[in-house]
Amino acid sequence: MTTMDAYVQYDGEKVKIGTKERLYYVSYNKFVTAVWFGKLSAAENSLPPFQYRAADSGFIFRFPFPDEDHLEFGKIGRNSFDRTLPLYLEGASLPTGLLQRLQHKSWHHPEGRIRLDVIGQTRIYLPGRQTCLALVLSDPEDGETWVEDKSSHVRFLLQLIEQNHYWEEGTMNGAWFWQTVSDRIRIGYGLQEASPKK
């Protein structure tokens, strides 16, 4: 794994995509699309593109926020380089695995809601050597991170998104935003259910 800033050549121009394993400036889909169209090559003192997208490489791509779709490769607009997707576990019956991980945590939202942050996606191997684009979750208080590789936990998180966000109106991150987020999470894990549309 690289120990410095990560760069690629994009259309002949050197573009920073991240630091160490965190590829803050490009989502996986934008990266592989650029590879597909032959726009990427290795930059000096950085890894070749195929190594960044290899399964179990440990590289964490930026989450594909729907409101960043229009931005060019390596650009994040006015958004923070370490932007996260906050999920609140409020009044929920946690799956056993998540409960074991979270029960000793002391971090809570001021109203009592437990918070998890989606910090990105990483490509991993599942049993049977199938690959998926898994969520990387984080405790925003102590910085502990883990890759969510259990589909039951993912379905639970998708239910939370539906319950808490699908019908939001009048905000930038309203219904369309969250429905698109859910669909992208499902696609990453190969889950087939489509999100309900209002």
PEPE-V158222 format. One record per residue. RES is the residue in one small letter. PHI is phi in degrees with one decimal (none if undefined). OMEGA is omega in radians with two decimals (none if undefined). Layout:
{{RES PHI OMEGA} {RES PHI OMEGA}}
This chain:
{{m none -3.12} {t -66.1 -3.14} {t -114.2 -3.09} {m -144.5 3.06} {d -60.9 -3.12} {a -99.6 3.12} {y -130.4 2.92} {v -135.8 2.95} {q -93.0 3.13} {y -114.5 -3.07} {d 53.4 3.10} {g 84.2 -3.13} {e -109.5 3.11} {k -74.4 -3.07} {v -126.1 3.07} {k -76.2 3.12} {i -114.8 3.12} {g 170.9 3.11} {t -133.8 -3.06} {k 53.9 -3.07} {e -85.5 -3.10} {r -92.0 3.12} {l -92.8 -3.00} {y -63.5 -2.89} {y -106.7 -3.14} {v -153.1 3.05} {s -80.9 3.13} {y -60.5 -3.09} {n -63.4 3.09} {k -65.1 -3.13} {f -65.5 -3.08} {v -69.7 3.06} {t -64.5 3.10} {a -65.1 3.07} {v -63.1 -3.10} {w -56.9 -3.11} {f -88.5 3.06} {g 69.1 -3.09} {k -92.1 -3.05} {l -109.0 2.98} {s -147.2 -3.09} {a -71.1 3.02} {a -93.7 -3.14} {e -59.0 3.11} {n 65.0 3.06} {s -129.8 -3.11} {l -75.4 3.02} {p -69.1 -3.05} {p -53.5 -3.06} {f -63.6 -3.13} {q -73.0 3.12} {y -67.1 -3.06} {r -98.9 3.14} {a -67.4 3.10} {a -64.4 -3.14} {d 62.6 3.07} {s -76.1 -3.13} {g 90.3 3.13} {f -77.7 -3.10} {i -110.9 3.13} {f -83.9 3.06} {r -59.1 3.06} {f -65.1 -3.10} {p -79.0 3.14} {f -60.3 -3.09} {p -57.8 -3.11} {d -79.4 3.06} {e -110.0 -3.08} {d -58.2 -3.05} {h -78.9 -3.06} {l -78.7 3.14} {e -72.2 3.12} {f -52.3 3.11} {g 80.7 -3.13} {k -107.3 3.12} {i -124.2 3.10} {g 62.8 -3.13} {r -89.5 -3.10} {n -77.3 3.12} {s -68.4 3.12} {f -63.5 -3.13} {d -108.1 3.10} {r -54.9 3.10} {t -123.7 3.06} {l -111.6 -3.09} {p -78.6 3.07} {l -122.4 -3.12} {y -111.1 -3.13} {l -97.7 -3.02} {e -113.1 3.08} {g 58.1 -3.04} {a -107.2 3.02} {s -92.1 -3.01} {l -73.5 2.97} {p -58.4 -3.03} {t -53.3 -3.10} {g -62.0 3.11} {l -68.1 3.13} {l -60.4 3.13} {q -62.8 -3.13} {r -73.3 -2.98} {l -99.5 -2.95} {q -64.6 -3.13} {h -96.1 -3.12} {k -77.8 3.13} {s -106.6 -3.07} {w -85.8 -3.13} {h -144.0 2.97} {h -65.6 -3.14} {p -53.5 3.14} {e -94.0 3.07} {g 95.8 -3.14} {r -88.4 3.07} {i -73.4 -3.11} {r -113.7 2.94} {l -121.2 3.06} {d -112.0 2.93} {v -83.9 -3.10} {i -100.6 3.11} {g 164.3 3.11} {q -131.9 3.09} {t -137.4 -3.13} {r -87.7 -3.09} {i -133.3 2.98} {y -90.5 3.00} {l -101.6 3.05} {p -53.4 -3.07} {g 89.1 3.10} {r 68.1 2.97} {q -75.1 3.11} {t -110.4 3.02} {c -146.9 3.07} {l -102.0 -2.97} {a -92.0 3.04} {l -74.1 2.96} {v -107.4 -3.07} {l -105.2 -3.09} {s -142.4 2.92} {d -82.0 -3.06} {p -68.5 -3.12} {e -87.2 -3.07} {d -108.6 3.05} {g 80.9 3.09} {e -61.8 3.13} {t -125.4 3.05} {w -154.3 3.10} {v -92.8 -3.13} {e -87.6 -3.07} {d -110.6 -3.14} {k -106.3 -3.08} {s -63.6 3.12} {s -64.4 3.10} {h -69.2 3.14} {v -64.0 3.12} {r -61.3 3.09} {f -62.5 3.13} {l -64.2 3.10} {l -65.4 3.07} {q -62.0 3.12} {l -62.8 3.12} {i -60.0 3.14} {e -62.4 -3.09} {q -67.8 -2.99} {n -95.0 -2.95} {h -131.9 -2.97} {y -57.4 -3.01} {w -106.1 3.05} {e -67.2 3.09} {e -130.5 3.01} {g 77.0 3.08} {t -129.1 3.12} {m -59.0 3.14} {n -95.6 -3.11} {g -89.7 -3.01} {a -56.5 -3.11} {w -59.0 -3.12} {f -57.9 -3.04} {w -73.0 3.06} {q -64.3 3.11} {t -68.2 3.06} {v -57.2 -3.13} {s -59.9 -3.14} {d -61.9 -3.13} {r -70.7 3.06} {i -64.8 3.13} {r -60.5 3.13} {i -60.4 -3.14} {g -59.1 -3.11} {y -95.5 -3.11} {g 73.4 3.07} {l -83.6 -2.92} {q -91.7 -3.06} {e -63.3 3.06} {a -88.1 3.11} {s -70.3 3.11} {p -68.4 3.09} {k -102.8 -3.10} {k -70.8 none}}
